[in-house]
Amino acid sequence: MLETADSVTRLRRRCVAVVRRTEHIIDLNYVGLVVATVFFALSVSPSLLPRDWMFQGLISGINAAIGYGVGCLLEWLFRLWVRPRLTRIPAPPTWTRYALKSAVLMTAALSAGYMLVQSAHWQREITALMGMEGTTTPAYLRTGGLSLTVGVLVVACYRTVRELILYLARQLNRWVKIPRELAPSAGFLVLVLLVVTLFNGVATRAFFAAANSAFSVRNDHTSEYAVQPRLAERSGSPESFAPWETLGFEGRWFVSHGPSAQRISWVTGRPAKEPIRAYVGLESVEDTGLSQAELAVAELERTGAFDREALVVVTTTGTGWVNSMAANAIEYMYGGDSAIVATQYSYLPSALSFLADRGKAATAGRELFDAVYRKTLTRPAAERPKLLVYGESLGSQGSEAAFDGLADLREKVDGALWVGPPNSNRLWQQFVNRRDPGSTETEPVYADGLVIRFAGDREDLARPGPEWRAPRIAYLQHASDPIVWWSPDLALTRPDWLSEPRGADVSPRVRWAPLVTFWQISADLTNAQGVRDGHGHRYGSLVLDGWAAVAQPPDWNPELAERIRLEIEAYEAYEREVK
């Protein structure tokens, strides 16, 4: 018995020594560790889109660091306000305290491991819903190591900031004679004021100026697969008012590609015209004295666009990108008797444009449409082209900005197709919020679908009934597209789409939790394109179905639709490979 007791005592002492050494090295806050474990567990819960181990490790590491900070704050508040008011309780033996800390460490590690195993299973469920290959559990467990590394780095950055605050406090106490008790708070306020001032002014302007400068370098680059067009129907050609070198990377790609009249005729089996593609870059208006919208209209007049059967006004996204799938689809559908016009409003990609250039997107969309619309009104009604509008993602927000409301929209256009609209879209919000009772937020029905329809697949465009009055307006939106469902309101408010039955490609395990869901969907935004067509922010050839529903030509038939679908899908695969 004595030997057993001695063995237990020695083991206990060893455990205490190990924990003491560990605690001394990493200076752990155990309340922070508990909360960090909870935040980590929540971060690996199911979200809209599947994640690989590296992406999940980055997200979970940041999430755990945030949880650690929250735990430290809770403990500090407890020591400050609660503990002094408690009846003094005798301190437990040292070995008990360290045994409890050992138990917390072990529980945190085991809990994290268990949640990673569960998360690997959830990830396989989500990928199965999207027809993708799922991860293996051993491969996914690498998330834990990466999360730990990221979390430690974030906490180290926080501690660096804390030391900076203490340094400021000492200087304030020394030079400004602020009392020592108030100096840390004063130091914190000074640091906050410096940061806020910088990020509201100098730093913000400097960041976006640097971003514009960096991305303008790519804008000046020309893909080896983009060659200056020789056809008069294209901007950038020798006859064009918009010189080739001014169109930007995306503009040069847009006008140098697309089906020729010969290719359209080969695919459709019918005579075809050479499609018109007009594009104006940010630099195209230099030394012209014209606005981008005015120059775009001049290009349309030069090419005879107002004599075509269909004229599509596209509001681009970010760097001036136009979805080739949408452009090609309309050109094949109308046998080349079409014109597409677009302008570039930013050097920045969509994510940064959303933060910095949303106003520019709205202004560009409104000015371009208004200029084109005014020009069409100068022609006799019977000789006007079918006027259509298109926008994708941030482009849909800019395109919507051209209209005051539904009545204005229906009065001016012959059809509208908006794809993957951000949750902040003004008109989209109005239509979804006023949807018919009984319809869901992910599949809303507005006014019995007589004018506006929302679709996640081809079949949705035919619902709720056959009557769909012209001009038709369609929104394409996937239940799993985070760009459609992300909103700051997610932080504190449960959205309808998480109170209703889930979409077909959304895991039923996705649940709403304050702050957590907001963070999860925010993380999904960066991976919105990382899935197969038909899910997330990948709409693929569904845009063809959207155009066919909104602006179907008189000779349309299912056989022709499938030939065009195969052609535009093959081109998209080529573009993804070489662009």
VEXDREN-2710 file (C-alpha; in Angstrom, 1 decimal):
% VEXDREN-2710
k/r/px/py/pz
1/MET/0.0/0.0/0.0
2/LEU/2.8/2.4/0.9
3/GLU/4.5/1.7/-2.4
4/THR/1.3/2.4/-4.3
5/ALA/0.8/5.6/-2.4
6/ASP/4.4/6.6/-3.2
7/SER/3.9/5.9/-6.9
8/VAL/0.7/8.0/-7.0
9/THR/2.5/10.9/-5.2
10/ARG/5.5/10.7/-7.7
11/LEU/3.1/10.6/-10.7
12/ARG/1.2/13.6/-9.3
13/ARG/4.4/15.5/-8.8
14/ARG/5.6/14.8/-12.3
15/CYS/2.3/15.9/-13.8
16/VAL/2.5/19.1/-11.7
17/ALA/6.0/19.7/-12.9
18/VAL/5.1/19.1/-16.6
19/VAL/2.1/21.5/-16.4
20/ARG/4.2/24.1/-14.6
21/ARG/6.9/24.0/-17.3
22/THR/4.3/24.0/-20.1
23/GLU/2.4/26.9/-18.4
24/HIS/5.6/28.9/-18.0
25/ILE/6.6/28.4/-21.6
26/ILE/3.3/29.3/-23.3
27/ASP/1.6/31.4/-20.6
28/LEU/-1.8/29.8/-21.1
29/ASN/-5.1/31.3/-20.0
30/TYR/-7.3/28.3/-19.3
31/VAL/-10.6/30.1/-19.5
32/GLY/-9.4/31.4/-22.9
33/LEU/-8.5/27.8/-23.9
34/VAL/-11.9/26.5/-23.0
35/VAL/-13.7/29.2/-25.1
36/ALA/-11.1/28.8/-27.9
37/THR/-12.0/25.1/-28.0
38/VAL/-15.7/26.0/-28.3
39/PHE/-15.1/28.5/-31.1
40/PHE/-12.9/25.9/-32.9
41/ALA/-15.7/23.4/-32.6
42/LEU/-18.2/25.8/-34.0
43/SER/-15.9/26.8/-36.9
44/VAL/-15.7/23.2/-38.2
45/SER/-19.5/22.8/-38.2
46/PRO/-21.2/22.5/-41.6
47/SER/-21.5/25.6/-43.7
48/LEU/-22.8/26.3/-47.3
49/LEU/-19.8/25.0/-49.1
50/PRO/-17.3/22.2/-48.7
51/ARG/-13.8/23.1/-47.5
52/ASP/-10.4/21.4/-47.9
53/TRP/-8.2/20.9/-44.8
54/MET/-5.9/23.9/-45.6
55/PHE/-8.8/26.4/-46.0
56/GLN/-10.6/25.1/-42.9
57/GLY/-7.3/25.2/-40.9
58/LEU/-6.9/28.9/-41.7
59/ILE/-10.5/29.7/-40.8
60/SER/-10.5/27.6/-37.6
61/GLY/-7.2/29.0/-36.4
62/ILE/-8.5/32.5/-36.6
63/ASN/-11.8/31.5/-35.0
64/ALA/-10.0/29.8/-32.1
65/ALA/-7.8/32.8/-31.6
66/ILE/-10.9/35.0/-31.4
67/GLY/-12.4/32.6/-28.8
68/TYR/-9.2/32.7/-26.8
69/GLY/-9.4/36.5/-26.6
70/VAL/-13.1/36.3/-25.6
71/GLY/-12.2/33.8/-22.8
72/CYS/-9.4/36.1/-21.5
73/LEU/-11.8/39.0/-21.4
74/LEU/-14.3/37.0/-19.5
75/GLU/-11.7/35.9/-16.9
76/TRP/-10.5/39.5/-16.5
77/LEU/-14.1/40.7/-16.0
78/PHE/-14.6/38.0/-13.4
79/ARG/-11.4/38.9/-11.5
80/LEU/-12.4/42.6/-11.7
81/TRP/-16.1/42.6/-10.7
82/VAL/-17.1/39.2/-9.4
83/ARG/-14.3/37.7/-7.4
84/PRO/-13.9/40.6/-4.9
85/ARG/-17.5/40.2/-3.9
86/LEU/-17.3/36.4/-3.2
87/THR/-16.9/35.0/0.2
88/ARG/-13.3/34.1/0.6
89/ILE/-12.8/30.4/-0.3
90/PRO/-9.7/28.6/0.8
91/ALA/-7.3/28.0/-2.1
92/PRO/-7.2/24.4/-3.2
93/PRO/-4.0/22.4/-3.0
94/THR/-1.4/23.1/-5.7
95/TRP/-1.7/19.7/-7.2
96/THR/-5.5/20.0/-7.5
97/ARG/-5.1/23.2/-9.5
98/TYR/-2.6/21.7/-11.8
99/ALA/-4.6/18.5/-12.2
100/LEU/-7.6/20.6/-13.3
101/LYS/-5.4/22.4/-15.8
102/SER/-4.1/19.1/-17.1
103/ALA/-7.7/17.9/-17.5
104/VAL/-8.6/21.1/-19.4
105/LEU/-5.7/20.6/-21.8
106/MET/-6.5/17.0/-22.4
107/THR/-10.2/17.7/-22.8
108/ALA/-9.5/20.5/-25.3
109/ALA/-7.3/18.3/-27.4
110/LEU/-9.7/15.4/-27.4
111/SER/-12.7/17.6/-28.1
112/ALA/-10.8/19.2/-31.0
113/GLY/-9.9/15.8/-32.4
114/TYR/-13.5/14.5/-32.1
115/MET/-14.9/17.6/-33.8
116/LEU/-12.3/17.2/-36.7
117/VAL/-13.5/13.6/-37.2
118/GLN/-17.1/14.7/-37.2
119/SER/-16.2/17.6/-39.5
120/ALA/-14.6/15.3/-42.0
121/HIS/-17.8/13.3/-42.1
122/TRP/-19.9/16.5/-42.6
123/GLN/-17.6/17.6/-45.4
124/ARG/-18.2/14.3/-47.2
125/GLU/-21.9/14.9/-46.9
126/ILE/-21.7/18.4/-48.4
127/THR/-19.5/17.3/-51.3
128/ALA/-21.8/14.4/-52.0
129/LEU/-24.7/16.9/-52.3
130/MET/-22.7/18.7/-54.9
131/GLY/-21.5/15.7/-56.8
132/MET/-17.8/16.3/-55.7
133/GLU/-15.2/14.0/-54.3
134/GLY/-15.0/14.1/-50.6
135/THR/-12.0/14.2/-48.2
136/THR/-10.7/11.4/-46.1
137/THR/-10.6/11.6/-42.3
138/PRO/-6.8/11.2/-42.0
139/ALA/-6.2/13.9/-44.6
140/TYR/-8.7/16.3/-42.9
141/LEU/-7.0/15.9/-39.5
142/ARG/-4.2/18.1/-40.8
143/THR/-6.6/20.9/-40.1
144/GLY/-5.8/20.6/-36.4
145/GLY/-2.1/21.3/-36.8
146/LEU/-2.6/24.2/-39.2
147/SER/-5.3/25.7/-36.9
148/LEU/-3.0/25.5/-33.9
149/THR/-0.2/27.3/-35.9
150/VAL/-2.5/30.0/-37.1
151/GLY/-4.1/30.5/-33.7
152/VAL/-0.7/30.8/-32.0
153/LEU/0.4/33.4/-34.6
154/VAL/-2.8/35.5/-34.1
155/VAL/-2.4/35.4/-30.3
156/ALA/1.2/36.4/-30.6
157/CYS/0.1/39.4/-32.7
158/TYR/-2.4/40.3/-30.0
159/ARG/0.2/40.1/-27.3
160/THR/2.5/42.3/-29.4
161/VAL/-0.3/44.9/-29.5
162/ARG/-0.8/44.5/-25.7
163/GLU/2.9/45.2/-25.1
164/LEU/2.6/48.3/-27.3
165/ILE/-0.3/49.5/-25.2
166/LEU/1.8/49.0/-22.0
167/TYR/4.6/50.9/-23.6
168/LEU/2.3/53.8/-24.4
169/ALA/1.0/53.7/-20.9
170/ARG/4.5/54.0/-19.4
171/GLN/5.3/56.9/-21.7
172/LEU/2.0/58.6/-20.8
173/ASN/2.7/58.1/-17.1
174/ARG/6.3/59.4/-17.5
175/TRP/5.8/62.4/-19.8
176/VAL/2.1/63.4/-19.5
177/LYS/1.9/62.5/-15.8
178/ILE/-1.2/60.4/-16.2
179/PRO/-1.8/58.3/-13.1
180/ARG/-0.4/54.8/-13.3
181/GLU/-3.9/53.3/-12.8
182/LEU/-5.3/55.2/-15.7
183/ALA/-2.3/55.0/-18.0
184/PRO/-3.1/51.6/-19.6
185/SER/-6.7/52.7/-20.5
186/ALA/-5.2/56.0/-21.9
187/GLY/-2.7/54.0/-23.9
188/PHE/-5.4/51.8/-25.3
189/LEU/-7.5/54.9/-26.3
190/VAL/-4.5/56.5/-28.0
191/LEU/-3.8/53.3/-30.0
192/VAL/-7.5/53.0/-31.0
193/LEU/-7.6/56.6/-32.1
194/LEU/-4.4/56.1/-34.2
195/VAL/-5.8/53.0/-35.8
196/VAL/-9.3/54.5/-36.5
197/THR/-7.8/57.6/-37.9
198/LEU/-5.5/55.7/-40.2
199/PHE/-8.1/53.2/-41.4
200/ASN/-10.7/55.9/-41.9
201/GLY/-8.4/58.1/-43.9
202/VAL/-4.7/57.6/-44.8
203/ALA/-4.5/53.8/-44.5
204/THR/-7.7/53.2/-46.3
205/ARG/-6.9/55.5/-49.2
206/ALA/-3.3/54.1/-49.3
207/PHE/-4.6/50.5/-49.3
208/PHE/-7.0/51.0/-52.2
209/ALA/-4.5/53.2/-54.0
210/ALA/-1.9/50.5/-53.7
211/ALA/-4.5/47.8/-54.7
212/ASN/-5.5/49.9/-57.8
213/SER/-1.9/50.3/-58.7
214/ALA/-1.2/46.6/-58.3
215/PHE/-4.2/45.4/-60.3
216/SER/-3.7/48.1/-63.0
217/VAL/-0.5/46.2/-63.8
218/ARG/-2.6/43.1/-64.7
219/ASN/-5.0/45.4/-66.5
220/ASP/-2.2/46.5/-68.8
221/HIS/-1.3/42.8/-69.5
222/THR/-2.7/41.1/-72.5
223/SER/-3.2/37.3/-72.6
224/GLU/-1.3/35.5/-75.3
225/TYR/-4.6/34.1/-76.3
226/ALA/-6.2/37.5/-76.9
227/VAL/-5.5/38.9/-80.3
228/GLN/-6.7/42.3/-81.6
229/PRO/-9.9/41.8/-83.7
230/ARG/-9.9/42.9/-87.3
231/LEU/-13.7/42.8/-87.7
232/ALA/-15.4/46.2/-87.6
233/GLU/-18.1/44.7/-85.3
234/ARG/-15.7/44.6/-82.4
235/SER/-14.3/47.3/-80.2
236/GLY/-10.5/47.4/-80.3
237/SER/-10.5/46.8/-84.1
238/PRO/-8.7/49.3/-86.4
239/GLU/-12.1/51.0/-87.1
240/SER/-13.0/51.3/-83.4
241/PHE/-13.3/54.5/-81.4
242/ALA/-12.0/52.5/-78.4
243/PRO/-8.3/51.6/-79.1
244/TRP/-7.3/48.1/-78.4
245/GLU/-4.6/49.0/-75.9
246/THR/-7.1/50.9/-73.7
247/LEU/-9.6/48.1/-73.2
248/GLY/-7.9/46.5/-70.2
249/PHE/-7.1/42.8/-69.7
250/GLU/-10.8/41.7/-69.5
251/GLY/-12.0/44.0/-72.3
252/ARG/-9.3/42.7/-74.7
253/TRP/-10.3/39.2/-73.9
254/PHE/-14.0/39.9/-74.4
255/VAL/-13.7/41.5/-77.8
256/SER/-11.1/39.0/-79.1
257/HIS/-13.2/36.0/-78.3
258/GLY/-16.7/34.8/-78.9
259/PRO/-18.3/32.9/-81.8
260/SER/-17.9/34.1/-85.4
261/ALA/-20.8/34.1/-87.8
262/GLN/-19.3/31.0/-89.4
263/ARG/-19.1/29.2/-86.1
264/ILE/-22.7/30.2/-85.1
265/SER/-24.0/28.9/-88.5
266/TRP/-22.1/25.6/-88.1
267/VAL/-23.6/25.0/-84.6
268/THR/-27.1/26.2/-85.3
269/GLY/-27.4/25.0/-88.9
270/ARG/-28.8/28.4/-90.0
271/PRO/-27.4/31.6/-91.6
272/ALA/-25.8/33.9/-89.1
273/LYS/-24.5/37.5/-88.7
274/GLU/-21.3/38.6/-87.2
275/PRO/-22.1/39.4/-83.5
276/ILE/-21.3/42.9/-82.2
277/ARG/-19.3/43.3/-79.1
278/ALA/-18.7/46.9/-77.9
279/TYR/-16.5/47.6/-74.9
280/VAL/-15.0/50.7/-73.3
281/GLY/-12.2/50.5/-70.8
282/LEU/-11.2/52.9/-68.1
283/GLU/-8.5/54.4/-70.3
284/SER/-10.5/54.5/-73.5
285/VAL/-12.0/58.0/-73.0
286/GLU/-8.7/59.8/-72.5
287/ASP/-8.3/62.7/-74.8
288/THR/-11.8/62.1/-76.3
289/GLY/-13.9/64.6/-74.2
290/LEU/-16.6/61.9/-73.9
291/SER/-17.8/59.9/-71.0
292/GLN/-17.5/56.1/-71.1
293/ALA/-21.3/55.8/-71.7
294/GLU/-21.1/58.3/-74.6
295/LEU/-18.2/56.5/-76.2
296/ALA/-20.0/53.2/-75.8
297/VAL/-23.1/54.5/-77.6
298/ALA/-20.8/55.9/-80.3
299/GLU/-19.3/52.4/-80.7
300/LEU/-22.8/50.9/-80.9
301/GLU/-23.8/53.4/-83.6
302/ARG/-20.6/52.8/-85.5
303/THR/-21.2/49.0/-85.6
304/GLY/-24.9/49.3/-86.5
305/ALA/-26.0/47.8/-83.1
306/PHE/-29.3/49.6/-83.0
307/ASP/-30.3/47.7/-86.2
308/ARG/-29.8/44.3/-84.5
309/GLU/-32.6/42.1/-83.1
310/ALA/-31.3/42.1/-79.6
311/LEU/-29.1/44.6/-77.7
312/VAL/-27.7/43.6/-74.3
313/VAL/-26.5/46.1/-71.8
314/VAL/-24.0/44.4/-69.4
315/THR/-22.8/45.8/-66.1
316/THR/-19.4/44.2/-65.5
317/THR/-17.9/42.9/-62.3
318/GLY/-14.7/44.2/-60.7
319/THR/-12.0/44.4/-63.3
320/GLY/-14.4/44.6/-66.1
321/TRP/-15.2/40.9/-66.5
322/VAL/-18.1/39.8/-68.7
323/ASN/-19.3/36.2/-68.3
324/SER/-18.4/34.6/-71.7
325/MET/-21.1/31.9/-71.1
326/ALA/-23.8/34.6/-70.9
327/ALA/-22.4/36.5/-73.9
328/ASN/-21.9/33.4/-76.1
329/ALA/-25.4/32.1/-75.2
330/ILE/-27.2/35.2/-76.4
331/GLU/-25.1/35.3/-79.7
332/TYR/-25.9/31.7/-80.5
333/MET/-29.6/32.1/-79.6
334/TYR/-30.0/35.0/-82.0
335/GLY/-27.9/33.7/-84.8
336/GLY/-25.4/36.6/-84.3
337/ASP/-28.1/39.2/-84.8
338/SER/-27.2/40.7/-81.5
339/ALA/-25.0/43.4/-79.9
340/ILE/-23.5/43.4/-76.4
341/VAL/-22.1/46.5/-74.8
342/ALA/-20.1/46.8/-71.5
343/THR/-17.8/49.3/-69.7
344/GLN/-15.0/48.9/-67.2
345/TYR/-15.3/50.9/-64.0
346/SER/-12.5/49.5/-61.8
347/TYR/-9.1/47.8/-61.8
348/LEU/-10.0/45.9/-58.6
349/PRO/-11.4/42.3/-58.5
350/SER/-15.0/41.8/-57.3
351/ALA/-14.3/41.3/-53.6
352/LEU/-12.3/44.6/-53.3
353/SER/-14.7/46.4/-55.7
354/PHE/-17.6/45.4/-53.4
355/LEU/-15.8/47.3/-50.6
356/ALA/-14.4/50.2/-52.5
357/ASP/-16.3/50.6/-55.8
358/ARG/-19.9/49.6/-55.1
359/GLY/-20.8/53.2/-55.8
360/LYS/-18.8/53.1/-59.0
361/ALA/-20.6/49.9/-60.1
362/ALA/-24.0/51.6/-59.6
363/THR/-23.0/54.8/-61.4
364/ALA/-21.5/52.9/-64.3
365/GLY/-24.5/50.6/-64.6
366/ARG/-27.0/53.6/-64.5
367/GLU/-25.0/55.8/-66.9
368/LEU/-24.5/53.1/-69.5
369/PHE/-28.1/52.0/-69.5
370/ASP/-29.5/55.5/-69.6
371/ALA/-27.3/56.5/-72.5
372/VAL/-28.3/53.4/-74.5
373/TYR/-31.9/53.7/-73.6
374/ARG/-32.0/57.4/-74.6
375/LYS/-30.5/56.5/-78.0
376/THR/-33.1/53.7/-78.6
377/LEU/-35.9/56.3/-78.0
378/THR/-34.7/58.3/-81.0
379/ARG/-35.8/55.5/-83.3
380/PRO/-39.3/54.5/-84.3
381/ALA/-40.8/51.9/-81.9
382/ALA/-41.0/49.3/-84.7
383/GLU/-37.3/49.7/-85.5
384/ARG/-35.8/49.4/-82.0
385/PRO/-33.8/46.4/-80.9
386/LYS/-35.0/44.2/-78.1
387/LEU/-33.3/45.9/-75.1
388/LEU/-32.1/43.5/-72.5
389/VAL/-30.0/43.9/-69.4
390/TYR/-27.6/41.5/-67.7
391/GLY/-25.5/41.6/-64.5
392/GLU/-23.7/39.0/-62.5
393/SER/-22.7/39.3/-58.8
394/LEU/-21.7/42.9/-58.2
395/GLY/-22.6/43.5/-61.8
396/SER/-26.3/42.7/-61.0
397/GLN/-26.2/45.4/-58.3
398/GLY/-24.8/47.9/-60.7
399/SER/-27.4/46.9/-63.3
400/GLU/-30.3/47.2/-60.9
401/ALA/-29.2/50.8/-60.0
402/ALA/-30.4/52.0/-63.4
403/PHE/-34.1/51.5/-62.3
404/ASP/-36.2/53.1/-59.6
405/GLY/-38.4/50.1/-59.2
406/LEU/-40.4/47.4/-60.9
407/ALA/-42.6/49.8/-62.9
408/ASP/-39.6/51.7/-64.2
409/LEU/-37.8/48.4/-65.1
410/ARG/-40.7/47.0/-67.0
411/GLU/-41.3/50.3/-68.9
412/LYS/-37.7/50.5/-70.2
413/VAL/-36.5/46.9/-70.9
414/ASP/-37.6/43.9/-72.9
415/GLY/-36.0/41.5/-70.4
416/ALA/-33.6/41.3/-67.5
417/LEU/-31.4/38.5/-66.4
418/TRP/-29.5/38.9/-63.1
419/VAL/-27.2/36.1/-61.8
420/GLY/-26.0/35.5/-58.3
421/PRO/-27.2/38.8/-56.8
422/PRO/-25.6/40.0/-53.6
423/ASN/-28.0/40.1/-50.6
424/SER/-27.7/43.9/-50.5
425/ASN/-29.2/44.4/-54.0
426/ARG/-32.0/46.9/-53.5
427/LEU/-34.6/45.5/-56.0
428/TRP/-33.8/41.9/-55.1
429/GLN/-34.4/42.6/-51.5
430/GLN/-37.8/44.3/-52.2
431/PHE/-39.0/41.3/-54.3
432/VAL/-37.8/38.7/-51.9
433/ASN/-39.2/40.5/-48.8
434/ARG/-42.6/40.9/-50.5
435/ARG/-42.7/37.3/-51.7
436/ASP/-46.0/35.4/-51.7
437/PRO/-47.0/33.8/-48.4
438/GLY/-45.8/30.2/-48.2
439/SER/-42.9/30.6/-50.6
440/THR/-39.4/30.3/-49.2
441/GLU/-36.5/32.8/-49.3
442/THR/-34.3/30.5/-51.4
443/GLU/-37.2/29.8/-53.8
444/PRO/-39.4/32.9/-53.6
445/VAL/-42.5/33.4/-55.6
446/TYR/-43.4/37.0/-56.3
447/ALA/-46.9/38.0/-57.5
448/ASP/-47.6/34.4/-58.6
449/GLY/-44.5/34.5/-60.9
450/LEU/-46.3/36.6/-63.4
451/VAL/-43.4/39.0/-64.0
452/ILE/-40.4/38.0/-61.9
453/ARG/-39.0/34.6/-61.3
454/PHE/-36.2/33.1/-59.1
455/ALA/-34.5/30.0/-60.2
456/GLY/-31.7/27.7/-59.0
457/ASP/-32.1/25.3/-61.9
458/ARG/-33.9/25.0/-65.3
459/GLU/-37.1/23.6/-63.8
460/ASP/-37.5/26.6/-61.5
461/LEU/-37.9/28.9/-64.5
462/ALA/-41.2/27.1/-65.4
463/ARG/-42.7/27.6/-61.9
464/PRO/-45.1/28.4/-60.5
465/GLY/-47.2/28.3/-63.7
466/PRO/-47.1/28.8/-67.5
467/GLU/-48.2/32.4/-67.5
468/TRP/-45.2/34.7/-67.5
469/ARG/-45.9/38.2/-68.8
470/ALA/-43.5/40.2/-70.9
471/PRO/-41.1/41.9/-70.2
472/ARG/-39.8/39.0/-68.1
473/ILE/-37.3/39.4/-65.3
474/ALA/-35.3/36.5/-63.9
475/TYR/-32.9/36.0/-61.0
476/LEU/-30.6/33.0/-60.9
477/GLN/-29.6/32.1/-57.4
478/HIS/-28.4/28.9/-55.8
479/ALA/-29.3/27.9/-52.3
480/SER/-25.6/27.3/-51.7
481/ASP/-24.3/30.6/-53.0
482/PRO/-22.9/32.6/-50.1
483/ILE/-22.8/35.8/-52.2
484/VAL/-26.6/35.7/-52.3
485/TRP/-27.1/34.9/-48.6
486/TRP/-24.3/36.8/-46.9
487/SER/-25.5/39.8/-44.9
488/PRO/-24.3/41.7/-41.7
489/ASP/-27.7/40.8/-40.2
490/LEU/-26.5/37.2/-40.0
491/ALA/-24.5/38.2/-36.9
492/LEU/-27.5/38.6/-34.7
493/THR/-30.6/37.6/-36.7
494/ARG/-31.7/34.2/-37.9
495/PRO/-32.5/34.5/-41.6
496/ASP/-35.6/32.9/-43.1
497/TRP/-33.4/30.6/-45.3
498/LEU/-32.1/28.9/-42.2
499/SER/-35.6/28.7/-40.6
500/GLU/-37.1/27.0/-43.7
501/PRO/-36.3/23.7/-45.3
502/ARG/-32.8/23.7/-46.7
503/GLY/-32.1/24.0/-50.4
504/ALA/-31.3/20.7/-52.3
505/ASP/-27.5/21.2/-52.1
506/VAL/-27.4/22.6/-48.6
507/SER/-26.7/20.3/-45.7
508/PRO/-29.6/19.9/-43.3
509/ARG/-27.0/20.2/-40.5
510/VAL/-26.4/23.8/-41.2
511/ARG/-27.8/25.8/-38.2
512/TRP/-27.9/29.4/-37.2
513/ALA/-25.9/30.6/-34.2
514/PRO/-25.2/34.2/-33.2
515/LEU/-21.9/35.5/-34.7
516/VAL/-20.9/32.0/-35.8
517/THR/-23.1/31.8/-38.9
518/PHE/-22.0/35.2/-39.9
519/TRP/-18.4/34.2/-39.7
520/GLN/-19.0/30.9/-41.5
521/ILE/-20.8/32.4/-44.4
522/SER/-18.2/35.2/-44.6
523/ALA/-15.5/32.5/-44.9
524/ASP/-17.6/30.8/-47.7
525/LEU/-17.5/34.0/-49.7
526/THR/-13.8/33.5/-50.5
527/ASN/-14.6/30.0/-51.8
528/ALA/-17.8/30.7/-53.7
529/GLN/-16.3/29.6/-57.0
530/GLY/-14.5/26.6/-55.7
531/VAL/-17.3/24.1/-56.5
532/ARG/-18.9/22.5/-59.5
533/ASP/-21.2/24.3/-61.9
534/GLY/-24.7/24.3/-60.5
535/HIS/-23.6/25.1/-57.0
536/GLY/-22.2/28.0/-55.0
537/HIS/-21.5/31.0/-57.3
538/ARG/-21.0/28.7/-60.4
539/TYR/-24.0/29.1/-62.6
540/GLY/-22.6/27.5/-65.8
541/SER/-25.0/27.0/-68.7
542/LEU/-28.0/27.8/-66.5
543/VAL/-27.5/31.3/-68.0
544/LEU/-28.6/29.9/-71.3
545/ASP/-31.8/28.6/-69.8
546/GLY/-32.2/32.0/-68.2
547/TRP/-31.9/33.8/-71.5
548/ALA/-34.2/31.3/-73.2
549/ALA/-36.8/32.0/-70.5
550/VAL/-36.5/35.8/-70.6
551/ALA/-35.9/36.5/-74.2
552/GLN/-36.6/33.4/-76.3
553/PRO/-36.3/33.9/-80.0
554/PRO/-39.2/32.7/-82.1
555/ASP/-37.4/29.7/-83.7
556/TRP/-36.2/28.2/-80.3
557/ASN/-36.5/24.5/-79.7
558/PRO/-35.0/21.9/-77.3
559/GLU/-32.6/20.4/-79.9
560/LEU/-31.1/23.7/-80.7
561/ALA/-30.8/24.6/-77.0
562/GLU/-28.7/21.4/-76.4
563/ARG/-26.4/22.0/-79.3
564/ILE/-25.7/25.5/-78.0
565/ARG/-25.3/24.2/-74.5
566/LEU/-22.6/21.8/-75.5
567/GLU/-20.8/24.5/-77.5
568/ILE/-20.8/27.1/-74.7
569/GLU/-19.8/24.6/-72.1
570/ALA/-16.8/23.5/-74.2
571/TYR/-15.7/27.1/-74.6
572/GLU/-16.0/27.7/-70.9
573/ALA/-13.7/24.7/-70.2
574/TYR/-11.2/26.1/-72.8
575/GLU/-11.3/29.6/-71.2
576/ARG/-10.7/28.2/-67.7
577/GLU/-7.7/26.3/-69.0
578/VAL/-5.9/29.1/-70.9
579/LYS/-7.1/32.4/-69.3
END
